[in-house]
């Protein structure tokens, strides 16, 4: 077995002592200089400008998407396999300065000859929600149940009234029609300032229900729904 000389032992101890001294020595940080502070400030400002640019691009993109909306359409779906129902489409087009231009292309179908001769009173009501209702052959009471189409849309808290185009009404008191049966019916188009396609009161994504009733305000609980449609946004190329 090899033995180390006293000189080698002393050298090893000296090396260990030097190593321990170097590890326990405090870390010396170079003092901040004016040029260093300017560099850090420049980096900070550049980072803030980059973030501001990213946010601006995101907002601009969202605005561009919204500005592409020029109209909407609502295509009716029947709620019953038998009896009368509404068929057709309501079209909405932005008319700057004059509200929303509304056009109808509807037919009141009566395959079982249930309706009387002449015309039938139809109330169009805008409900709070869109989507697909599970109610078949529904009444007003059925459609306002939870998880269905919701109540008549009324963001302004107005009292119920007859459907017309006056400003002092619920948004949901949309329109009333007298429709002949089994023939196309296209009432004169009109403008409505409450049926907005943008903003907090937008009607996009909500539903219109056609009720067979003559009652102003909320339809009777048992008023028969002849169909409903969901209002879907359209781009300029889709709107005539």
Secondary structure, 3 states (H helix, E strand, C coil): CCCCCHHHHHHHHHHHHHHHHHHHCCCCCCCCCHHHHHHHHHHHHHHHHHHHHHHHHHHHHHHHHHHCEEEEEEECECCCCCCCEEEEEEEEEECCCCCEEEEEEEEEECCCCCCCCCEEEEEEEEECCCCCCCCCCCEHHHHCCCCCCCCECCCCCCCCCCCCCCCCCCCCEEEEEEEEECCEECCCCEEECCCCCCCCCCCCCCEEEEEECCCCCCCCCCCEEEEEEEEEEEEHHHCC
